[in-house]
Amino acid sequence: MSYSEELECRPALEDHADSRSQSNRGKQRKGDALLQKKLADQVFVTKTLHDPANTLSKASDRRAKKRLEQENGPDNLQTGVPYSLNKQERWKTVNSVSLLDSRSDCGPEVLVVNRVITPTHSRDVENLNVSSVHLDDNDELTRISVKGKGHKFSYFGAALKERRNVDKDEPEPARILFNVVEPHPVASILAGKTQRSNGRGAWSSKSRYNDYRSDDDLNDVDSEDEEVLHEADENTVSPSSVLTLGDFMKESSSSQVPFRSRLKDSYSWSMLETETEDPARESLGNPVATPATSKVESVFEVVDISTRRWLKRLNLQETHEQVTIRWINAERVMVDASYLVKNSPHVPLDEPLLVLFFEVLNNSCVLRVRVNANTRFVGANDREAFVFILKKQHDFFSIFNTILEFVRDMRLQELGNPKVDRCTENPGYFAAEVNSEATAVKAERCNEYDRMAFLREMECASDIESSETEKPSSTCHRCNSQSEDLFPTKDGSTCRECVAAVVLRQLNRNDFPIDIPLLPSMSCSRIESLYAVLPVPAMSKLIEGYRVTVEKVAPVKLIAKEFASRCTEARNLRFSKEKRTDFEKRALLAEKPKLVHLRRTTLVLVENCTAWLYLHRSERATHRPHKLAVSHLLQQFLSLQVEATEDVPSTSFDDKVEELKKTVQKVLDLFKTATRRSEE
C-alpha cells in the first residue's frame, strides 16, 4: 500500500474567505452550498501517537514507541498517513467499534477522535478542533461530545481526568489516536458565519454525507455518567438527510454497518436522537435516496394534494374490485393495489407491488398520498414528472389511475432490463432433465402474503384496545419536532423518520422479532401500517425474518452403476432365502455338500472384491484384469446355479464345478497381490 495511493489532500478553505465579506445574500447562499458540496465527501482517517508529556523518552520506551508507530491498525492503517473513508469502501469496516477493538492487551489506550474542519483550521491534523471522542470505558463504549465549533483535544483530556478522578497535575499517558476528520456538518459554522435564529439559514448539501459511526456508537452510551460540557444556540441543528435503501439491506453485523442518518448533538453527554426532516420540504414528496453501494432505487413518495377544486367523490371499492382496503383510523386508509399493476394476469401474486396510503388533513382540505411501489424510477426526471402530474389532478379517480398507469409503465420498462443471475446466464443447468424430481423435496413455498397473514394473527388484542385511547399530538415525543406526519405509537405520537430509525436499527442488528412501535387498529396490523414508513423492498426483508440454519439430511453419494449393479446382485443372491435353500437341496441330492460352501465363498468374494475395486477406482488402468476376473467369476456361478436347479444335471456339471474352484483361487491370488502392492 503506497503513500501516494492513499494520501488524501485536505480541502483548502482559503478560496472561500472572500465570500464572507459579500453583502449579497443570494451569493452567500450559493457559496455556502458550493462549499459544503465540495467538502461533503472529504472525510478521512489518520492514526497518530499522542504523547504530550513525552513519557516515551527513555531508550526502552523509544523502542516501544517505534514499535507502536509501525503497527498497523484495522484495514492496514499506518501512522501519520491520511486515508479516505470513501475509497475502497472503508466506511463499511472503519468505525469506532473496529478502531477501539484494535488495541492490544499490553498497549496504550486507544481513542477515536472526531475532528472537524472550520474556517480557522490548521494544516496539522492534531491542531484541528475536536467535536467528540469515543473510548472504551470498562468494556463499555462511551462518547464525549461538545457543541459548536468544538474544542482542542486538551479540553477532552482534562474531562477524562475529571471523569476518572485523576489529579490534574499528573502527566497524560501516551495514547493512540484515530483521527476522523470531516467538514463541520453545519453550513454556517463551516463558512464562518453567525448563527441564524430561524430555519432558513440551514442549508443541506446535495452531496452524500457519509457518517462512519456504527449503530452501536449511538446506543451504547452510558447516560448516567454524562455531564454538560458546552451550551450552544438551540437553533443550531445539523442538516437532515433522507432515508437510504442501503441501510435497509446490509446483512452485516451492526459493528460494520454505518448509520447514515444525520444526527443532532445533545447539549450533554447523553444519548443521541435522530433529527426529523423539515415538514415544509416533505409536502413536496420525499424520495428515498439510494447509496452508491446498492445502485437500486425504490418508489416511495409522499405528496400533498389540495382538494378544494374537487368536483366529485369516488367509491374505490365499486370502481376497482381487486383491491384490498384496510382502515387505520377515520383519517387514514391503506389500499393494496398490487393486483392491478401486475405485468401479466397469469403471473401469481407473491409479494406486494403497490401499497397506497390516503390521509385527509386540514379539515379535509389536503389529501396526503403515500406511494410505496416495488419498482424504481428509470429516467432522470421521472420523479419530478410523477409528483407534478399527481398534484394537477382534481379528483380521487384521476389520482388513483395516474398512480396505476405510472407504476405499470415503470414495471414494463424494467422488463427490458432482465436481471442477470446464474439462472439466466446458464439456463441449461436448471432444466427439468438435469434436476431429478425423484430426489427433490416436495414443499409449498410461503410467499410474503402468507407470512404477513401469520404475523397479523400474532397481534395482541390489548394493544388494539389501547390504540383507541391515544390522543393526537403535533409534536414528536422522540425528537420534539413539530410535524404533521405523525404516527400513534406506544409512547405517544412519533414522526415517520423516528419510527423508521427504530425499526432499521433492529433490522441492521438482526434483532428478530422486530419490535414495531406502531399501534395496530381493528382492521390494520402493525406490519401493514409499516408500509407507510418503509419502502416495499425493506418490508420484504423485514417480513422474511432472520435466516436460521436448519438441520438437513446429508446428501446420498451415488455409486457408479457398473459397481453398484454387480455388488447388489451378489448381495441379493447371498441373502435370498428361497434361492439359498433351493441350491442346498440340489447339492445334497447330488451328494456334493461342498457346493454350499463354494456358493457362499463365491458370492462374498464377488461382493467384497467389487467394493475394493470401487475404492481404488482411481487406479482403474492397472486393475482392469481384476475387474474382468470378478465379472467372469460371477457369470460362472450364475451358469452353475441355473444348471444345479435343473432336474437332471448335464454331464459337464462336474467340470463346471472344478472350473469355478479354479476361478475362485485365481481371483484370490490376484487380489492378494494387489492388496500387498497397495500396502507397500
C-alpha positions, -999 to 999 in steps of 0.1 A, spaced: 0 0 0 18 31 -12 16 66 3 6 82 -30 -24 59 -34 -39 66 0 -29 102 6 -59 124 7 -53 161 4 -74 181 28 -96 207 12 -85 243 14 -109 269 26 -89 300 18 -106 304 -16 -139 309 2 -127 337 25 -138 365 2 -174 351 1 -178 360 38 -175 397 31 -200 398 3 -232 416 10 -255 398 -15 -274 371 4 -281 351 -26 -244 348 -35 -236 339 1 -261 311 0 -247 299 -33 -212 300 -19 -222 280 12 -239 254 -9 -208 251 -32 -185 250 -2 -205 222 15 -209 203 -17 -171 204 -23 -163 193 13 -191 168 19 -171 138 7 -137 149 21 -137 125 51 -105 107 60 -89 89 90 -54 90 102 -35 73 130 -12 93 154 7 86 186 -3 113 212 24 117 239 23 154 251 42 146 283 70 128 264 66 97 286 82 75 259 116 93 261 137 65 275 156 41 254 133 12 261 103 34 257 116 47 224 118 12 211 82 7 222 72 39 206 88 29 173 70 -5 175 37 12 181 42 35 152 50 6 129 19 -14 139 -10 -12 115 -45 -7 127 -76 -21 111 -76 -20 73 -37 -17 75 -37 20 87 -2 33 90 8 61 114 7 96 100 -10 87 67 -45 101 59 -68 75 44 -101 85 27 -131 67 41 -149 70 7 -122 50 -11 -122 12 -11 -155 14 9 -136 18 41 -168 33 57 -180 -3 58 -152 -16 81 -137 15 97 -159 27 126 -155 35 163 -160 -2 173 -134 -17 149 -109 11 158 -113 6 195 -110 -32 192 -76 -28 175 -60 -22 209 -36 -49 221 -37 -62 257 -5 -46 267 -7 -15 245 -16 21 254 -52 34 254 -69 39 221 -92 68 214 -113 76 184 -113 114 179 -138 131 156 -122 163 143 -140 190 122 -127 214 95 -136 250 103 -126 283 87 -97 287 112 -85 251 107 -48 243 107 -27 222 83 -17 199 112 -44 173 120 -36 173 157 -44 210 159 -79 207 144 -109 212 167 -125 180 182 -162 176 183 -164 142 201 -142 114 215 -150 77 216 -134 55 242 -137 21 258 -146 26 295 -147 -7 313 -158 -26 282 -185 0 275 -185 23 245 -186 59 258 -189 91 237 -179 126 250 -191 154 227 -194 192 226 -215 216 207 -205 243 182 -171 245 166 -155 221 190 -125 223 213 -89 213 214 -80 178 224 -66 190 257 -101 200 267 -112 164 264 -80 152 282 -90 173 312 -125 159 310 -112 123 311 -90 131 341 -121 145 359 -142 116 348 -116 91 362 -108 111 394 -72 116 383 -51 145 396 -49 174 372 -11 178 376 -5 142 367 10 139 331 -11 125 304 -2 89 294 7 80 258 -24 72 237 -30 60 201 -55 84 184 -75 75 153 -84 109 140 -115 110 118 -115 144 100 -146 157 83 -161 191 74 -183 207 100 -219 195 94 -234 230 100 -231 251 69 -230 284 88 -201 273 110 -182 258 81 -185 291 62 -175 311 93 -209 329 97 -230 337 127 -259 315 138 -293 324 125 -324 323 147 -347 308 121 -345 276 100 -340 294 66 -303 297 72 -296 260 74 -289 245 40 -281 209 35 -256 197 9 -267 178 -22 -237 157 -19 -239 125 1 -228 127 37 -211 95 50 -213 90 87 -187 64 96 -202 57 130 -219 24 136 -252 19 152 -236 7 184 -219 41 188 -253 58 191 -269 34 216 -242 21 239 -235 55 255 -238 54 293 -262 83 300 -258 81 338 -221 92 337 -226 121 313 -222 157 322 -229 190 305 -199 203 286 -210 232 264 -241 253 259 -248 265 223 -276 281 204 -307 259 204 -314 268 168 -281 253 156 -291 219 141 -275 195 117 -289 193 82 -313 164 79 -310 136 53 -333 112 36 -336 75 43 -315 53 22 -320 18 8 -285 6 17 -294 10 54 -323 -12 49 -302 -42 30 -269 -46 50 -266 -82 64 -238 -74 81 -234 -71 117 -241 -38 134 -204 -32 140 -198 -29 103 -230 -11 91 -227 27 90 -258 46 103 -264 71 75 -290 94 91 -278 128 102 -277 132 139 -284 161 163 -259 166 190 -272 168 225 -262 195 250 -247 169 274 -231 136 272 -265 119 267 -277 96 240 -281 110 205 -315 114 190 -323 113 153 -334 146 137 -366 148 117 -369 163 83 -384 197 76 -423 194 72 -423 221 45 -399 200 24 -419 168 30 -450 184 14 -433 182 -19 -428 145 -16 -397 128 -1 -378 104 -24 -359 75 -10 -323 81 -19 -300 52 -25 -264 48 -16 -236 41 -41 -233 6 -29 -268 -6 -38 -275 12 -71 -312 3 -66 -340 28 -61 -375 23 -49 -405 45 -54 -415 59 -20 -433 93 -24 -453 114 0 -474 141 -19 -499 166 -5 -527 175 -29 -552 202 -24 -589 190 -25 -606 225 -28 -613 221 -65 -626 186 -64 -659 181 -81 -670 146 -72 -663 118 -48 -655 82 -57 -662 48 -41 -629 29 -48 -644 -5 -39 -670 -2 -66 -646 10 -93 -618 -15 -86 -629 -48 -71 -594 -63 -70 -580 -40 -43 -576 -46 -5 -587 -17 17 -578 -15 54 -588 14 75 -563 25 101 -585 53 115 -611 77 102 -585 99 85 -560 73 72 -567 43 49 -543 17 33 -550 4 -2 -531 -26 -16 -534 -23 -54 -507 -49 -63 -530 -70 -84 -537 -40 -107 -501 -34 -116 -490 -70 -125 -472 -74 -158 -494 -103 -167 -527 -115 -152 -514 -151 -153 -485 -144 -131 -492 -153 -94 -490 -125 -69 -465 -135 -42 -455 -101 -28 -468 -66 -25 -461 -45 -56 -480 -12 -49 -493 -1 -15 -510 33 -11 -520 54 19 -545 82 17 -548 107 46 -570 138 50 -555 168 66 -566 204 75 -603 196 77 -603 176 45 -587 204 25 -555 184 18 -552 148 7 -518 132 16 -509 103 -7 -482 79 1 -470 58 -29 -449 27 -20 -441 6 -50 -417 -22 -56 -402 -6 -87 -378 23 -95 -377 55 -115 -360 48 -148 -355 83 -162 -337 111 -145 -368 133 -144 -394 106 -138 -398 115 -101 -404 152 -108 -428 144 -136 -447 120 -114 -451 145 -85 -460 173 -109 -487 153 -127 -501 140 -94 -506 175 -80 -525 186 -111 -553 160 -106 -587 172 -94 -605 141 -82 -597 108 -65 -604 87 -96 -577 105 -117 -552 104 -88 -556 66 -84 -555 59 -121 -524 82 -126 -505 62 -100 -515 29 -116 -505 39 -151 -472 53 -139 -463 22 -119 -473 -1 -148 -451 19 -172 -421 17 -149 -426 -20 -144 -429 -26 -181 -397 -6 -187 -379 -29 -162 -388 -59 -183 -364 -46 -210 -335 -50 -185 -338 -86 -172 -319 -95 -140 -286 -111 -145 -281 -141 -123 -269 -177 -125 -303 -189 -138 -304 -166 -168 -267 -170 -176 -268 -208 -176 -304 -219 -181 -293 -254 -191 -281 -261 -156 -316 -256 -142 -335 -276 -169 -360 -303 -159 -339 -331 -172 -309 -320 -152 -326 -318 -118 -341 -351 -106 -377 -349 -94 -374 -382 -76 -349 -369 -51 -364 -334 -49 -381 -323 -17 -418 -315 -23 -428 -284 -4 -450 -254 -8 -433 -220 -8 -446 -195 17 -449 -161 0 -450 -127 16 -487 -126 19 -488 -159 38 -461 -146 62 -480 -114 66 -512 -132 75 -493 -152 101 -479 -120 116 -513 -104 116 -526 -133 137 -499 -126 163 -512 -91 171 -522 -87 207 -558 -77 214 -548 -55 243 -526 -33 220 -556 -28 198 -577 -16 227 -550 8 239 -546 23 205 -581 37 206 -574 58 237 -543 76 222 -547 114 219 -534 131 188 -504 154 191 -485 177 167 -450 171 184 -429 140 181 -421 127 215 -386 114 204 -371 144 186 -395 171 199 -401 184 164 -433 199 150 -447 178 122 -479 168 106 -466 134 95 -470 117 129 -480 81 138 -495 68 170 -470 47 190 -468 31 224 -452 62 239 -471 88 220 -471 104 186 -439 98 166 -427 112 133 -420 89 103 -382 94 105 -380 83 141 -402 52 135 -380 42 106 -349 47 126 -362 25 154 -371 -3 130 -340 0 109 -317 -2 139 -332 -35 149 -331 -47 113 -294 -39 108 -286 -58 140 -308 -88 131 -328 -83 163 -356 -106 154 -385 -105 161 -386 -68 153 -404 -46 179 -426 -23 158 -435 8 178 -467 15 158 -501 7 173 -524 -17 154 -560 -10 146 -590 -33 143 -585 -38 106 -548 -30 100 -519 -46 119 -486 -31 128 -468 -48 99 -493 -34 74 -491 1 89 -453 0 85 -458 2 47 -464 40 53 -429 43 68 -406 18 49 -403 10 12 -416 -23 -1 -380 -39 -5 -373 -31 31 -406 -46 42 -397 -77 22 -365 -80 42 -384 -75 75 -411 -100 67 -386 -126 56 -372 -126 91 -339 -139 104 -323 -168 84 -317 -198 106 -296 -228 99 -318 -259 99 -308 -295 102 -307 -311 68 -304 -347 57 -270 -355 43 -270 -360 6 -267 -396 -6 -235 -403 -26 -243 -423 -56 -221 -452 -67 -213 -459 -103 -237 -483 -119 -210 -508 -130 -200 -513 -94 -234 -510 -78 -253 -535 -100 -227 -563 -96 -224 -558 -58 -262 -556 -54 -267 -588 -74 -242 -608 -54 -257 -595 -21 -293 -603 -31 -283 -638 -41 -264 -644 -8 -293 -632 14 -322 -647 -7 -336 -675 15 -356 -691 -13 -326 -694 -37 -303 -705 -10 -325 -733 3 -332 -745 -32 -295 -747 -41 -287 -765 -8 -313 -792 -15 -300 -798 -50 -264 -800 -37 -274 -826 -10 -293 -847 -36 -263 -847 -59 -242 -857 -28 -220 -827 -31 -223 -807 2 -192 -787 -6 -211 -767 -32 -229 -749 -3 -196 -735 10 -184 -728 -26 -216 -708 -32 -211 -687 -1 -174 -681 -8 -181 -671 -44 -208 -645 -35 -188 -630 -7 -157 -628 -28 -176 -610 -57 -192 -585 -33 -160 -576 -14 -138 -575 -45 -162 -552 -63 -162 -529 -33 -124 -529 -32 -123 -520 -69 -147 -491 -63 -125 -477 -35 -94 -479 -58 -112 -467 -89 -85 -440 -94 -61 -468 -104 -86 -482 -129 -60 -487 -156 -39 -512 -135 -69 -530 -122 -85 -540 -154 -76 -577 -151 -90 -578 -116 -123 -564 -128 -126 -589 -157 -118 -618 -133 -145 -608 -108 -171 -604 -137 -161 -638 -151 -164 -654 -116 -200 -641 -112 -210 -653 -147 -196 -688 -140 -216 -690 -107 -248 -679 -123 -244 -705 -150 -237 -732 -124 -267 -722 -103 -290 -725 -133 -278 -760 -141 -279 -771 -105 -316 -762 -102 -325 -785 -132 -340 -819 -125 -313 -838 -144 -279 -820 -144 -257 -823 -175 -226 -845 -178 -204 -814 -178 -217 -803 -144 -187 -817 -125 -163 -799 -149 -181 -766 -143 -177 -770 -106 -139 -776 -110 -136 -745 -132 -154 -724 -106 -130 -736 -79 -100 -726 -101 -116 -692 -109 -121 -686 -72 -85 -694 -65 -73 -672 -93 -93 -642 -80 -79 -647 -45 -44 -647 -58 -49 -616 -79 -64 -596 -51 -37 -608 -26 -11 -594 -49 -30 -562 -54 -36 -555 -17 1 -563 -9 12 -539 -36 -12 -511 -24 1 -515 12 37 -511 1 
